[in-house]
Amino acid sequence: MMSEKKPVGSIRIRLKKGMIACSPVQRATVNGLGLKRREQERTLENTSAVRGMIKKVLHLVEVLEDSSR
């Protein structure tokens, strides 16, 4: 039997602050989320890896929409 994967859902985030005074690790995390400039928005899959990345840079990003259902 193969287990079926449930639909993951999506999260929409926006980079609300610039990265000029961030540590290199925080910059790499923001780049890993696919955000390059201020006020840019991305829609990403709602996975634990993405949620962990958002948690690390929560002071820089804004979660606009969480459709996890």
N, C-alpha and C positions, 0 to 999 in steps of 0.2 A: 504494500500500500504506500502510495506517495501522499505525503501531507501537503495540503494546499496552503499557499501563503495568503494571508488576509491582505486586503488593500491597506497600504501604509498610511495614506493621507498626505497632506502637504502643509508646509509652514511658509509663510511669506515674511521676509525680514527686510529691513532697511538699515543701511549704515548711517547713523545719525550724527556721528562725530568724526573728525579727521583722525588720521593715524600718525600725525607728526611727532607726538611725544610718547608713542607706545613702544613697548619693548619689541624686540625682533620676533619673539615667540607669539605675541599678540598679533603682530602684522601677518605672520605666516598663517595664523588661525583665520583671520579675516579674509586673506587671499584664498585659503582653502574653502571658505564658504562661497567664494565666487564674487566677492565685493571688492571693487577697485577704487571707487571714488565716493565721496560724500553724497548722500541722498539717493544712492543707487539701490534698487530693489531686486530681490531674487526670490523665486519660489523653489523650495527644496523639499525633498522627501522627508517625512517625519520619522526619522530613525533615531536610535539612541546615540549614534555617533554624531549626528548633526545637532541633536539637543545638547550634548556635552560640549561641542564647539561653541554653541551659542551661549552656554552658561559661562564659559571662560572669558567671553568678551561682551557680556551683557551690558556693561557700561558704555559700549560703543555702538551696539545695534539695538534696534527696536523690533519687537515681534508684532507684526501688523495683523496677521490672520493665522489661526491655528485650526485647520480642518482635519482633525485626527479621526473623525468618524466617517 
